[in-house]
Amino acid sequence: MINTVDLENARRKIIGDDEIRVVRLNMLVDSGAYMTAINETIQSQLELPFIEKRKVQLADRRVVEYDVVGPVTIKFANRKTVCSAFVLPGEAYHCWVQYQWKKWMC
């Protein structure tokens, strides 16, 4: 995972390539997921900008609110994507999470 803002700042020569914040991870992937989730430790290492708060309904039907941060670049083998991420509390395992867009519309 790479701080996308850092990538752009390095491209513009605002920061050096050695200043780009990068974290190497093993991630759990759900092929039906729409958005990634990271824990607070990864968020503090990458220092991703806060975007908004979103409410999420968990499998046990509880509704919780998480920060959304980004953009973050995710690279795997010869693929990459740029996305936002939910920030899960504490040392929660980072993964791709699935949610339904309809639940966000109020």
C-alpha positions in Angstrom: 0.0 0.0 0.0 1.3 3.4 -0.9 0.2 6.9 0.0 -1.1 8.2 -3.3 -0.6 11.8 -2.4 3.1 11.1 -1.8 3.3 9.4 -5.2 2.0 12.6 -6.9 4.2 14.9 -4.7 7.2 12.8 -5.8 6.2 13.0 -9.4 6.1 16.8 -9.1 9.5 16.8 -7.3 8.0 18.2 -4.1 9.4 15.2 -2.1 12.0 12.6 -2.9 11.2 9.1 -3.9 12.6 8.0 -0.5 9.9 10.0 1.3 7.0 8.1 -0.2 5.2 6.3 2.6 4.8 2.6 1.7 3.7 -0.4 3.8 4.1 -4.0 2.7 1.2 -6.2 3.8 -0.4 -9.6 3.5 -4.1 -9.0 3.0 -7.2 -11.1 3.1 -9.2 -10.6 -0.1 -12.9 -11.0 -0.7 -13.5 -11.1 -4.5 -16.9 -9.6 -4.0 -15.7 -6.6 -2.0 -16.2 -3.0 -3.0 -13.8 -1.2 -0.6 -10.7 -2.0 1.4 -10.3 -1.7 5.2 -7.1 -1.0 7.1 -6.4 -0.8 10.8 -5.3 2.3 12.8 -1.6 1.2 12.7 -1.5 1.2 8.9 -3.3 4.5 8.8 -0.8 6.1 11.1 2.1 4.7 9.0 0.7 5.9 5.7 -0.8 9.1 7.1 -3.7 9.0 4.6 -5.9 12.1 4.6 -9.4 11.9 6.2 -12.2 11.9 3.7 -15.4 11.3 5.6 -17.2 9.1 8.2 -19.5 6.3 6.9 -21.9 4.0 8.7 -21.5 0.3 8.0 -23.9 -2.5 8.9 -22.0 -5.5 10.2 -22.9 -9.2 9.6 -24.6 -9.3 13.1 -26.7 -6.3 11.9 -25.0 -3.8 14.2 -24.4 -0.4 12.6 -21.0 1.2 13.3 -19.3 4.3 12.0 -15.8 4.3 10.6 -13.5 6.9 9.1 -12.8 6.7 5.4 -9.3 7.8 4.3 -7.4 8.0 1.0 -6.4 7.9 -1.7 -4.3 4.8 -1.3 -2.5 2.9 -4.1 -2.5 -0.9 -3.8 -0.1 -2.9 -5.9 -0.1 -6.7 -6.3 2.1 -8.4 -8.9 1.5 -6.6 -12.1 -1.7 -4.9 -11.0 -2.6 -1.8 -9.1 -5.6 0.3 -8.1 -6.3 3.5 -6.3 -9.0 3.6 -3.7 -10.3 4.8 -0.4 -10.2 2.7 2.8 -12.2 2.2 6.0 -10.1 2.6 9.1 -11.0 -0.2 11.6 -10.2 0.3 15.2 -7.0 -1.0 16.9 -5.1 -3.9 15.3 -8.0 -5.3 13.3 -6.9 -7.4 10.4 -6.8 -5.4 7.1 -8.9 -6.8 4.3 -11.2 -5.9 1.4 -14.8 -5.4 2.7 -18.1 -5.6 1.0 -21.0 -3.2 1.6 -24.1 -2.3 -0.3 -24.3 1.2 -1.7 -28.1 1.3 -0.9 -27.3 1.3 2.8 -25.3 4.6 2.3 -28.1 6.5 0.7 -30.2 8.5 3.1 
